[in-house]
Amino acid sequence: MKAVCLARFPAELNLSPLNKALAEHNIPHRFTEEQQEQVLWLADEAWKAQAVEVIKHFLSDNGTASSSLAVPTTQANSTLEPNTPAHTASHTDENSHILSGVLAFVKMAPITVALIVLGALGYCVVAMPWLSVYQLMTFTPIKIIETQLFVAPWQWQEPWRALSPIFLHFGLGHIIFNAMAMLQMGSWVERFWGFKWYALVCLCAAFAGNGLQYFWDHSPMFGGLSGIVYGVFTFNYITQRVNPTKAFILPRGMYIWLAVFLLAGFTPFFTLLFGVQVANGAHLGGALGGALIALIANRKNLMARRQVPK
């Protein structure tokens, strides 16, 4: 599914009431700023009719009465006792709204959700530890016997190892950071570009990141979704430059921060300050993989920019 541009508003208009109303109606949406305008994006066109009604209420009230945009409730419900059937029904309705919102998000961003869930399971594999599973997920076969580590070379007979390290996470902060980045950025790239292109971005970033990290460090002891995170951001950056209508518009400072973080990984900064080693090859490889797919996906726009006006 792809995100849909539904409406544009003046930059000076306060859209907080509209944002609140859309959230209360469980309508997946996002606002961006483009060319001195505020743009409303829907996660999927299926929400269009409901969103239009909310916008009509917002415009009719001139954005001054956000409470009128909420889902209507009967006045009697506020006076019911906690254990009355009606009160129980209201809680049931609220829970059903939450569940429907979660299911709608899963339907609109299945790859993102799957990656986060598998990444969380990978964290459990490391934290428990489940050695028999962990040994199957490293880039090359390993064997841990008591305190000794035995590492085997790459084996083509086990091709899943080219992908499986992305699910291994070595700390709670590690998986939380990657999961938040995928939720905030990955899900929107998936909605904008659909299943096929987003899958290509993730796969190319994963394979390139895992491969470069291994041949860089010659050790299979690495993992995490951060290579895909970098791939998603570079894909969006190139798209934002050449085809902004298909990109989630981010400030330049965000990309500068990511570049600084990437470059800092090649210095002793993180080891000296935090005592951790960063998988620099995975970050760089993932970024290059995302950039490659971005160039392919936006090739028509790139060709149009090269054409000289007659």
N, C-alpha and C positions, 0 to 999 in steps of 0.2 A: 504494500500500500504506500501511497505517496502523499506528502503534505500538500495542502491546497491553500492558495492565497485567496482569502475571502473578502477582505476589505482593507481600505487605506484611510487613515485619519490624519488631520493636521498635527504637526509636532507639538504644538502648545496645548492640545486637548488632554485633559486628565482622564486617562482610561482606567484608573484604579477601580471605579465601580463596575465597569464592564468586565475587567479581569476577574473580579470577585464573583460576579454573576455567572460567568462561564464556568468557573471552578465549582460553584455551588450546584450547577447543572451537570457536573462530571463530564464536561466537554473538553477533551484534550486539545490544548491550543498553545500558542506561543506568540509573543509580540516581538517584532524587530524594528529597528530604525534604519530607513533607507531613503536617501535623497530628501532629507527634511520632512519625512513622513513616518508615521507609525503604521506598521503593517501587521495585520492579524492573519496568522496561519492556523489552519486546522490540521490535525494529524491525519484526517481522512475525510473524504467528501460525504461519507455517510452521516456526519454530524452537521452538515450544511444547513438543513431546514431548521433544526432546533436552534443553531447558532444565530440564524437570521432573525428569529423571533426575539431572542435575547437582545440583539442589537437594536431592533425596533423599539423595545422598551427603553433601552438606554438612551437612544436618540430622542424619544418623546419626552423623557424626563430631563434631558440636557445634562445627564451625568450627575445630577444632584441628589438622587434618592436611590442609593444602591440597594437598600432593603427591599424595594419593590421588585427587584430583579431576582430575588430568591424564589425557590420552589414554593408555591403557595401551601400554607398549612391552615387548618381550621383553628379558630380562636379557642374552641373548647379543649383542644389537646393540651394547652398550657395549664389547664386547671385540673387535669385528671390526676388521680393518685398513681404512684409509681407502679403498683401491681395490677392496674386495670388492664383489660385486654387491649384497649385502644393505645395505651402507652407502650405496651409490649409490641404492638403492631408498628408503632412509629420507629422503635428501635430496630425492628426487623427490616423496615423499609430503608433505614439508614445503612444497615449492614449490607443490604442487597445493593444499594447504590455504590458502596465501597467495593464490593465484590465485582459488580459490573464494570466499574472503572478499572480495576486491576485486570480483569479478563480482556477489556478493550485494549489496554496497553500491551498485554501479551500478544494479542492478535495483530496489533499494528507494528510491534517491534519484536518479533519472535527470535531473531538471531541475537539481538542484544540481550534479551532475557536469558536465552540458553547459555550464552557465554558467561554471564554473571553467575548463574546457578552452577555451571560446571566449574567456574573459578572458585566458588565457595566450597564446593566438594573437594577441589584440589587443595584448598587450605586445610580442610579436615584430614586429608590424606597425609599431609606433612605434619600437622599438629598432633595427631593421635599417638604415635605415628603408625601408619599402615604400610610397613616396609615392602610387603609383597606387591602392593599396588603401586607404591612410589617407584619401585625399581622398574616397573613396566612403563612409566610415564616420562622418564628422563630421555634426553635426546639420543644418547647411546646406551646400550645395556650396562647396568652396574650391578654389583653384588656387595651388600653390606653384611659382614660377618663380625659380630661384636663391635670392636672399634676399628676394624680394617675395612677399607674401601677398595674394591676391585673394579676397574673400568675397562670395558671392551670397546673396540672400534665400531664405527657405524656399520649397521647391518641392513642391507636393502630388503631382507626378508621381513623386517618389522617396520614398514613404511609409516605407521601411525606415529612413530616417534618424531617425525618431522613437524607434527602439529601439537602433540600432547603436552609439551612443556609450558604452553601458554596457560594451562589450567593450574599449574603448581604455584602456590603462593606461600611465602615463608614468614608471614606475620599478619596479624589482624589489620594493622594499618595498611599493609600492602594490598590486601584484597579490597578494603573499604575505599581506598583512594582510586583504584582501578575501576571498581564498580560504579562509583559516583561519576567518574569521567565518562564511562560508557553510557550511563543513564542520561547525563546531560548532553553529551555530544553525539555519541554513537546512535542513540535512538532517533535523533533528528536527521542524521544522514541517512539512516535506514528508511525513514518516512519520506524524505525528499526524493531518494533515488530508487527505492523499492528493493525487493529481495535480491534480485540477480546482481546488481551493481554493488550493493553493500556486502554481499557474500564474497564477491571478488576482492573488494578492499580488504576484508578481514583475512581471507585466505592468503592473499599475496603478502600482506604485512606480517602474518604469522610465519609463513615459510621463509620469507627473506630475513625477518628478525631472528628466528631460531637458527637458521643456517649461518648468518654472519656472526652471531654471538659464539657459536661453537667453533667456527674456524678462526675466530679472533682469539679466543681464550683457551681453546683445546680442552675444555672441561664441559661435561654434560650437566653440571650442577647449577642450573639456572632455571628461571621460569617467571611467569606472570603475563598478564594481559597488556602490560604497558607498551609493548611493541605495536599491538593493534591500536591502542590509544593514540600513539604517535602517527600511525598510518591514517587514522580517521581525521586527525587534525590537519595533516598535510594535504589529504584529499580535499577537505573543506577549504583550506587556504587557497589552493590553486583554483578551485571552483569559484571561490569568492572573488578572485581577481579577474577571471575570464568569463564567468557565467553567473553573476550574483543572484539571479532569480532562482537558481537551484542550490544556493548555499545558505547556511545559517550564518548571518552576519555577526562577526566577532570583532572587537577592537584590535588594532594592531598590537597593542601592549600585551595581549594574551599570547600571540604568536612569538613575540620577543621573549616573553618569560619562558615559554617552552624551549626556545632555542638556547637561552642561557642555561636552563636546567640540563639540556642535552650536552652542551659544551662543558659544563661543570662536572659531568660524569666522567670526563676523560682526565680529570685532575684528581689529586688526593683529597679533595674537599670533603666528600661524603664519608670516606674512610676515616679521616682524622676527626671530623666533627661528630659523626653519628656511629662510627664503627661498622658501617655496612658497605658492601660492594654493589655497585650499580651495573646492571647488564647493559653496558653502553652499545654493544653490537646489536642487541635486540632492539633498542630504541632507534638507532640509526637505520638498521635494516627495515624496521617497520615503517619509518618515515619515508624511506625510498620506495618501499612497496606501495604505500598509499599514493605517493606522487606519481608513480608509473600508471596506476589505474586512473588517476585523475586526468592525466594527459590523454589517455585513451577515451575516457568517458566524455571529455570536453573537446575532442578533436575538431568537431565542426566549428565551435566558437574560436578555437585557436587558429584554424585556417582562415576564418573570416577576418580575424584581426590582422593577419599577414597580408591580406589582399590590399593592393594599392588602389585608391579611388581613381576611376577614369576621368 
